[in-house]
Amino acid sequence: MKTVSTKLDKQTYEQFQKICNNDSQCMSEGLRELIKTGIKSHENGIEPVESTGNPPRPEVKNVRISYDSKTWYENGKQVV
């Protein structure tokens, strides 16, 4: 195998990272799939089609809650 690398601006990088996370794949897999799709499209003379073989990953929010016998706390703040 050979290595391909590129530089992306912050916004493009974050968008691509989000797409890969939603497709449950690492960025290398996403890039590899995009390149292969582009090559096939070029060879067949057609426009690339979006392919999502994996279900989207749910977003996880880390929330810390503790109980001190009477009061509930979320991220250090009292919750009513």
C-alpha positions, 0 to 999 in steps of 0.5 A: 500500500502507498500513503496519500496525505493532504492538508485541510482547513479547520472547517473542512477537516471538522466536516469530514471528521463529522461525516466519518463519525456518522458513518462509523469509520475512521478518517482513513477509511472515509478518504480511501472510500472517497478516492475509490468512488472517484476513480470508479466514477471517472472510469465509468464517466458518471458522477459519484454517488453518496454511499453510507454503508454503516449506520450513523453513530449517536452523539454522546454527552458526558454528564456527571451527576452525584447525590449527597443524600439530599441534593442532585448536582449536574456538572457541579451545579445544583439541579432542582 
